[in-house]
Amino acid sequence: MKLTKTAFAALCTIAVIVCTLIIGIAAGSVFVPPVQILRVFGHKLFGAELNGVPDSAVSIIWDIRFPRVMLGFITGAALSVCGAVTQSVLKNPLASPFTLGVSSGASLGAGLVIIFELSFLGRFTLPFFGLAFGIITMFGMVALASRIDRSLQGTTIVLTGMVLSLFVNSIVTLLANVAGDKYDRVMKWQTGSFSGRKQEYALMLGVVLAACFVLFLAKSRDMDLLTFGDEQAKSTGLDTGRAKALLLLVTAVLSGTAVAFSGVIGFIDLISPHIARRLFGAKHRVLIPMSAALGGVFTVLCDLAARTVISPAELPVGVVTSLIGAPFFAWVFFGKRKK
């Protein structure tokens, strides 16, 4: 049976994802052979025999690297999907949750938890505050932008978000500097990390991603229409204001949740949607899943570089993504101006 072009692309994407996950689990300060990884997964999921896999390898694979790699992949997928949606809704190639202030708001919430040692929700206190402050910052940005420009042009929203992000980040830095011995924890969280995260984090973020993913696919036609402009979208009967509000709300929830669990990891939500759009086109029913796949793979590879480049020490994954993302941001910005 001959494969269609879409089916072939889907199979290739799945193969790349699986290979990336295996490499992410195998590589590190201690290399684990892929055969042992498959045996451990067979044992944990289906009760198969370990066939000589040592207990130390089982612990490294299942308890340390698997949660880390899965959280990295899901975080990258979530941020990339949010980037694709915001760029389409605002018709601006530089729009993303990172530039709209969600990440900085989540940083402020997490910083408050760390500095004041809040713990009324146990280990989920920090993710809860991060999510809440990320959403609040997003809506604060939209309210401020609407006062400046009632039509809420994409450029106005992006510039307002970037200014608000700088302001909130300065507050976080100020709090960190007066926090004494908690300074390192706050600043480390601001540069993102998947180290030491539990499987519950990946599971919870995965559930949120799945729900938002389904909604985005259901609204893919609306996003296709919005990319042609508000007037054209309204002519088809679409309530553009309500559609934008819903999409931005869901984007804030998903990106805020991702940042709350993993810390601030910039530029993934900018890079992956652009690459996916170049490779697979702008139709959102294809763009959204491809952005998720590319974002997840890119994040796992960046995390792999972060923990192996200066091994046994470890770089924050946000530093690696910024080293790649900042030049990419400049290329998109200046390329757009030249065009």
C-alpha positions as CSV (number, residue, x, y, z in Angstrom):
1,M,0.0,0.0,0.0
2,K,1.5,3.3,-1.1
3,L,1.9,5.9,1.7
4,T,0.5,9.4,1.1
5,K,2.7,12.4,1.6
6,T,1.0,13.3,4.8
7,A,1.3,9.8,6.2
8,F,5.0,9.6,5.3
9,A,5.7,13.0,7.0
10,A,3.8,11.8,10.1
11,L,5.8,8.5,10.3
12,C,9.1,10.5,9.8
13,T,8.1,12.9,12.6
14,I,7.3,10.0,15.0
15,A,10.6,8.3,14.2
16,V,12.5,11.6,14.9
17,I,10.7,12.0,18.2
18,V,11.3,8.5,19.4
19,C,15.0,8.7,18.4
20,T,15.4,12.0,20.2
21,L,13.8,10.7,23.4
22,I,16.0,7.6,23.4
23,I,19.2,9.8,22.8
24,G,18.0,12.1,25.6
25,I,17.7,9.2,28.0
26,A,20.8,7.4,26.9
27,A,23.3,10.3,26.9
28,G,24.7,11.9,30.1
29,S,27.5,11.7,32.6
30,V,26.8,7.9,32.5
31,F,25.9,6.5,29.1
32,V,23.1,4.0,29.1
33,P,22.8,1.6,26.0
34,P,19.5,2.0,24.1
35,V,19.0,-1.8,24.6
36,Q,18.8,-1.3,28.3
37,I,16.4,1.5,27.9
38,L,14.0,-0.7,25.9
39,R,14.3,-3.5,28.4
40,V,13.5,-1.2,31.3
41,F,10.5,0.2,29.6
42,G,9.4,-3.3,28.7
43,H,9.8,-4.3,32.4
44,K,7.9,-1.2,33.8
45,L,5.1,-1.2,31.3
46,F,4.6,-4.9,30.4
47,G,6.3,-6.8,33.2
48,A,9.0,-8.2,30.9
49,E,12.3,-9.5,32.3
50,L,15.2,-7.1,32.7
51,N,17.7,-9.6,31.4
52,G,20.7,-8.4,33.3
53,V,20.1,-4.7,33.4
54,P,21.6,-3.5,36.7
55,D,19.5,-1.7,39.3
56,S,21.6,1.5,39.0
57,A,20.7,1.6,35.3
58,V,17.0,1.1,36.1
59,S,17.1,4.0,38.5
60,I,18.9,6.3,36.1
61,I,16.5,5.5,33.2
62,W,13.2,5.4,35.0
63,D,13.6,7.7,38.0
64,I,16.0,10.4,36.7
65,R,16.3,10.7,33.0
66,F,12.8,9.6,31.8
67,P,10.9,12.2,33.8
68,R,13.4,14.9,32.8
69,V,13.3,14.1,29.1
70,M,9.5,13.8,29.0
71,L,9.0,17.1,30.9
72,G,11.5,18.7,28.5
73,F,9.7,17.4,25.4
74,I,6.2,18.3,26.7
75,T,7.4,21.8,27.8
76,G,8.9,22.5,24.4
77,A,5.8,21.2,22.6
78,A,3.5,23.4,24.8
79,L,5.6,26.6,24.3
80,S,5.9,26.0,20.6
81,V,2.2,25.5,20.1
82,C,1.5,28.7,22.1
83,G,4.0,30.6,19.9
84,A,2.3,29.4,16.7
85,V,-1.1,30.5,18.0
86,T,0.0,34.0,19.2
87,Q,1.9,34.7,16.0
88,S,-1.2,33.9,14.0
89,V,-3.7,35.7,16.3
90,L,-1.6,38.8,16.4
91,K,-0.3,38.6,12.9
92,N,3.2,39.3,14.2
93,P,6.2,37.0,13.6
94,L,7.8,38.2,16.9
95,A,4.8,37.4,19.1
96,S,5.1,34.6,21.7
97,P,4.2,34.0,25.3
98,F,7.8,34.9,26.2
99,T,7.6,38.3,24.6
100,L,4.0,38.9,25.8
101,G,5.0,38.7,29.5
102,V,3.7,35.3,30.5
103,S,7.1,34.0,31.4
104,S,8.1,37.1,33.4
105,G,4.8,37.0,35.3
106,A,5.4,33.3,36.2
107,S,8.9,34.3,37.3
108,L,7.4,36.8,39.7
109,G,5.0,34.3,41.2
110,A,7.7,31.6,41.6
111,G,10.1,34.2,43.1
112,L,7.6,35.1,45.7
113,V,7.1,31.4,46.6
114,I,10.9,30.9,46.9
115,I,11.6,34.1,48.8
116,F,8.8,33.9,51.3
117,E,8.9,30.0,51.5
118,L,5.2,29.5,50.8
119,S,4.2,25.9,50.9
120,F,0.4,25.6,51.5
121,L,0.0,23.4,48.4
122,G,3.1,21.3,49.0
123,R,5.4,21.0,46.0
124,F,2.7,22.3,43.7
125,T,2.7,25.7,45.4
126,L,5.4,27.1,43.1
127,P,3.6,25.8,39.9
128,F,0.3,27.2,41.1
129,F,1.7,30.7,41.8
130,G,3.7,30.6,38.5
131,L,0.6,29.8,36.5
132,A,-1.6,32.4,38.3
133,F,0.9,35.2,37.9
134,G,1.5,34.3,34.3
135,I,-2.2,34.6,33.5
136,I,-2.6,37.8,35.5
137,T,0.4,39.4,33.6
138,M,-1.0,38.4,30.3
139,F,-4.4,40.0,31.0
140,G,-2.7,43.0,32.5
141,M,-0.7,43.4,29.3
142,V,-3.9,43.2,27.2
143,A,-5.6,45.8,29.4
144,L,-2.7,48.1,29.1
145,A,-2.4,47.7,25.4
146,S,-6.1,48.3,24.9
147,R,-5.7,51.7,26.7
148,I,-2.9,52.6,24.2
149,D,-4.6,51.2,21.1
150,R,-8.3,50.2,21.2
151,S,-7.9,48.2,18.0
152,L,-5.3,46.0,19.7
153,Q,-2.9,45.9,16.8
154,G,-0.4,43.1,17.0
155,T,2.6,45.4,17.1
156,T,1.1,47.3,20.0
157,I,0.5,44.1,22.0
158,V,4.0,42.8,21.4
159,L,5.7,46.1,22.3
160,T,3.6,46.4,25.4
161,G,4.3,42.9,26.4
162,M,8.1,43.3,26.0
163,V,8.0,46.6,28.1
164,L,5.9,44.9,30.8
165,S,8.3,41.9,30.8
166,L,11.3,44.1,31.4
167,F,9.5,45.8,34.2
168,V,8.4,42.6,35.9
169,N,11.8,41.0,35.5
170,S,13.4,44.0,37.2
171,I,11.0,43.4,40.1
172,V,12.1,39.8,40.3
173,T,15.8,40.7,40.2
174,L,15.2,43.3,42.9
175,L,13.5,40.7,45.1
176,A,16.2,38.2,44.5
177,N,18.9,40.6,45.5
178,V,17.3,41.4,48.8
179,A,16.5,37.7,49.5
180,G,20.0,36.8,50.7
181,D,20.7,33.1,50.5
182,K,17.7,32.5,48.2
183,Y,19.2,34.6,45.4
184,D,20.7,31.5,43.7
185,R,17.4,29.6,43.7
186,V,15.4,32.5,42.2
187,M,17.9,33.2,39.5
188,K,18.3,29.5,38.7
189,W,14.6,29.2,38.2
190,Q,14.6,32.2,35.9
191,T,16.9,30.4,33.5
192,G,14.9,27.1,33.4
193,S,15.8,23.6,34.3
194,F,14.3,20.1,34.1
195,S,16.6,18.6,36.7
196,G,15.1,16.8,39.6
197,R,11.5,17.1,38.4
198,K,9.1,14.3,39.2
199,Q,7.0,12.3,36.8
200,E,3.9,13.9,38.2
201,Y,5.0,17.2,36.7
202,A,5.3,15.8,33.2
203,L,1.9,14.0,33.6
204,M,0.1,17.1,34.7
205,L,1.6,19.3,32.0
206,G,0.8,16.6,29.5
207,V,-2.9,16.6,30.5
208,V,-3.0,20.4,30.1
209,L,-1.2,20.2,26.8
210,A,-3.6,17.6,25.4
211,A,-6.7,19.6,26.4
212,C,-5.4,22.8,24.9
213,F,-4.1,21.0,21.8
214,V,-7.5,19.6,21.0
215,L,-9.1,23.1,21.5
216,F,-6.5,24.7,19.2
217,L,-7.1,22.1,16.5
218,A,-10.9,22.7,16.8
219,K,-10.2,26.4,16.3
220,S,-7.7,25.9,13.5
221,R,-10.1,27.3,10.9
222,D,-10.6,30.5,13.0
223,M,-6.8,31.0,13.1
224,D,-6.6,30.4,9.4
225,L,-9.1,33.2,8.9
226,L,-7.4,35.6,11.4
227,T,-4.1,35.4,9.5
228,F,-5.8,37.2,6.6
229,G,-6.8,40.1,8.8
230,D,-9.8,41.1,11.0
231,E,-11.9,42.5,8.1
232,Q,-11.7,39.4,6.0
233,A,-12.3,37.2,9.1
234,K,-15.4,39.3,10.1
235,S,-16.8,39.0,6.5
236,T,-17.1,35.2,7.1
237,G,-19.1,35.8,10.2
238,L,-16.3,35.2,12.7
239,D,-16.4,37.2,16.0
240,T,-12.8,38.2,15.9
241,G,-12.7,39.8,19.4
242,R,-14.2,36.7,21.1
243,A,-11.9,34.3,19.1
244,K,-8.8,36.3,19.9
245,A,-9.7,36.5,23.6
246,L,-10.4,32.7,23.8
247,L,-7.2,31.8,22.0
248,L,-5.0,34.2,24.1
249,L,-6.6,32.9,27.3
250,V,-5.9,29.2,26.4
251,T,-2.4,30.3,25.4
252,A,-1.8,32.0,28.7
253,V,-3.0,28.9,30.6
254,L,-0.8,26.5,28.6
255,S,2.3,28.6,28.5
256,G,1.9,29.6,32.2
257,T,1.6,26.0,33.2
258,A,4.7,25.0,31.2
259,V,6.8,27.9,32.7
260,A,5.5,27.1,36.2
261,F,6.8,23.6,36.1
262,S,10.1,24.1,34.3
263,G,11.1,27.7,34.8
264,V,11.7,30.4,32.2
265,I,12.9,28.9,28.9
266,G,12.9,31.5,26.2
267,F,12.8,31.5,22.4
268,I,11.5,28.0,21.9
269,D,8.0,29.5,21.2
270,L,9.6,31.7,18.6
271,I,12.0,29.4,16.8
272,S,9.9,26.2,16.3
273,P,6.7,27.8,14.8
274,H,8.8,29.6,12.3
275,I,10.6,26.5,11.2
276,A,7.4,24.5,11.1
277,R,5.7,27.2,9.0
278,R,8.6,27.2,6.5
279,L,8.6,23.4,6.3
280,F,4.9,22.5,6.4
281,G,3.0,25.7,5.5
282,A,0.7,28.0,7.4
283,K,-2.4,25.8,7.6
284,H,-3.0,25.5,11.4
285,R,-4.3,21.9,11.3
286,V,-0.8,20.9,10.2
287,L,1.2,23.8,11.8
288,I,0.1,23.2,15.3
289,P,1.2,19.5,15.6
290,M,4.4,20.1,13.6
291,S,5.3,23.0,15.9
292,A,4.7,20.8,18.9
293,A,6.9,18.0,17.5
294,L,9.8,20.4,16.5
295,G,9.5,22.3,19.8
296,G,9.7,19.1,21.8
297,V,12.7,17.7,19.9
298,F,14.5,21.1,20.0
299,T,14.0,21.4,23.8
300,V,15.3,17.8,24.5
301,L,18.4,18.4,22.4
302,C,19.0,21.8,24.1
303,D,18.7,20.1,27.5
304,L,21.0,17.4,26.4
305,A,23.6,20.0,25.5
306,A,23.0,21.8,28.8
307,R,23.9,18.7,30.8
308,T,26.8,17.4,28.7
309,V,28.8,20.3,27.3
310,I,30.5,21.1,30.6
311,S,29.8,17.7,32.4
312,P,29.8,17.0,35.3
313,A,28.6,20.6,35.8
314,E,25.3,21.6,34.2
315,L,24.2,24.7,32.3
316,P,20.6,26.1,32.6
317,V,18.6,25.0,29.6
318,G,17.3,28.6,29.2
319,V,20.9,29.7,28.5
320,V,21.3,27.2,25.7
321,T,18.0,28.2,24.1
322,S,18.8,31.9,24.4
323,L,22.2,31.4,22.7
324,I,20.4,30.0,19.7
325,G,17.2,32.0,20.0
326,A,18.6,35.5,20.3
327,P,20.3,35.5,16.9
328,F,17.2,33.9,15.4
329,F,15.1,36.7,16.9
330,A,17.4,39.3,15.4
331,W,17.3,37.5,12.0
332,V,13.5,37.4,12.0
333,F,13.2,41.1,13.1
334,F,15.8,42.6,10.7
335,G,14.7,40.3,7.9
336,K,11.1,41.5,8.4
337,R,12.2,45.1,8.3
338,K,14.3,44.6,5.2
339,K,11.4,42.9,3.5
